[in-house]
Amino acid sequence: MAKKDEPRRESFARVAAALSVISIGCATLTAAPGAALDASVPNTTSKATTTRYVWPRWDRVAQPLGTRLYLLKPATGAYHVIADFPREVKSVVASPNGHLLVVLLFDGEVWTSQVGDPSSTKAIHTRGTVLEVWLRRGQVYFTARGQSGEPNTMAKMNTDGTGVQSLQSGSWPVPSSGFGLSPDGRQAAIGDESGIRIVTVSRGRVVRRLHVGAARDVSWARDGRWLLYGTANGVARVHPDGTGRHMILRTITTNHGPINYGAPTWSYNNRHLLTSGIMKAGQSTRLLAANAFTKNPGVQRVPGSRTPAIGGTGAWFRIR
C-alpha cells in the first residue's frame, strides 16, 4: 500500500512546488528534478542556490493586456496604464533608451507612445496589414500581410510612419511572425521543426542552418551575440553560428499537465529574458522573468505584472 501511494505523494509534492511559483509576491521558480529536457540541448542546470534578479529602480516593463498597455516598475511593484487603444494590443517593443514604445494591435495597426507622455500616443500605420514589428537602428522594421495571395513582405519606416521602404530585392515566403531580426536588420532567424535558419532579409537566401531541434518564437539579442527560442520542452539560447546551445528553462510536467512558456524576449541588457507561463488549462498566464546566463535561472513573477499575461510578452527596458 505504501508503494502504491508513493507516486501520488510525489505528484502532489511536484504540483505544490509548481504552484508556489506564482504567488502574489516574487516567488522563485526552479525546475523540479527530472523535469523534461530537450534531448538536443545539454542539461547544465545546477542545484545551487537560485539566482534571483534584484530589480534596479530604473528598470521598467511594458505589458499589454487587452486594449491597455501597462508600465510596470518592478523595483516597487507599482504600475499604471500608459495608454488605451481602440482594439486589443498584440505586442510592444521599446527603444534602447526606453523613451519610445512601438505598439502593434491585433488588427495590424501600428502605434507609438512616448514613456511619460500619454498625449503622445498616436497611430503611425493604419493599413491593418502589419504582422510583427521590431525597432532597429532608429526605425520601425515590420512584416506585412501579402495582398491577393501574394507572399508576406518586409519593410521599414520612420517612427512617425513616414518613409516606408521595402527591405526586399526579391520575393520569398516571409513568415507571419515568431522569428528574430538581427541588430542591423539584414538577417532573420526563422525557427521550424528541424531547427533555425539564418536567412538574408533581402532575398531569403539561407546563410546558415542551426540544427537545434524544433524551434519557435526566435528573439535576436540587440548585441547580436545570442538567439533566444522556444522549444517543445522550454526555452533555450544559442549563438547565431550554432555554438553554445543551452536550455535555460524547462517545462515542468505534472499529473495536471505541463507548465509551458510563451514567446521569450530579451531584456535591454541581453542578460535576462521575459516570457509568460501557464500552470495548466484554465489558469491565468503570468508574466515571468529569468536570468539567461546562470546555472539556475531563478524564474520569478514580474512584480506588479497584470493577470492574465496574454498577447505579446512585453518589453523590458531601462529609463535613461
SULHUTA-V344968 format. One record per pair of residues at least 12 apart in sequence whose C-alpha atoms are under 6 Angstrom apart, sorted by the first residue. I is the first residue (numbers start at 1). J is the second residue. If there is no record, write none. Layout:
I J
I J
This chain:
26 300
26 301
27 300
28 298
28 299
28 300
29 298
29 299
29 300
35 252
37 233
37 250
38 233
41 246
41 247
45 295
45 296
46 295
46 296
50 296
50 298
51 298
52 298
55 75
57 75
58 318
58 319
59 317
59 318
60 72
60 73
60 316
60 317
60 318
61 315
61 316
62 314
62 315
63 314
64 89
66 88
67 84
67 85
67 87
67 88
67 89
68 83
68 84
69 81
69 82
69 83
70 82
72 304
74 303
77 303
77 304
78 304
79 304
88 105
88 106
89 105
89 106
90 104
90 105
90 106
90 311
90 312
91 103
91 104
91 312
92 314
93 315
97 320
98 317
98 318
98 319
99 114
99 115
100 113
100 114
101 113
107 128
108 128
108 129
108 130
109 125
109 126
109 128
110 123
110 124
110 125
111 123
111 124
124 160
124 161
125 161
129 144
129 145
130 143
130 144
131 143
131 144
131 176
132 177
139 157
139 158
139 159
140 156
140 157
140 159
141 155
141 156
142 154
142 155
151 173
152 174
154 167
155 167
167 202
168 202
169 202
169 203
170 203
172 204
178 217
178 218
179 217
179 218
180 218
180 219
180 220
181 220
182 220
183 222
183 224
186 201
187 199
187 200
187 201
191 215
191 216
192 214
192 215
193 214
194 213
194 214
195 210
195 211
195 212
195 213
195 214
195 215
196 209
196 210
197 209
210 242
215 230
215 231
216 229
216 230
217 229
217 230
217 263
219 265
221 270
225 239
226 238
226 239
227 239
233 250
233 251
234 249
234 250
234 251
235 248
235 249
236 248
257 280
259 278
259 279
260 277
260 278
261 276
261 277
262 275
262 276
263 275
267 316
268 317
271 292
272 290
272 291
272 292
273 289
273 290
274 288
274 289
275 288
275 313
276 288
284 308
285 308
285 309
286 308
286 309
287 301
287 302
287 309
288 300
288 301
288 302
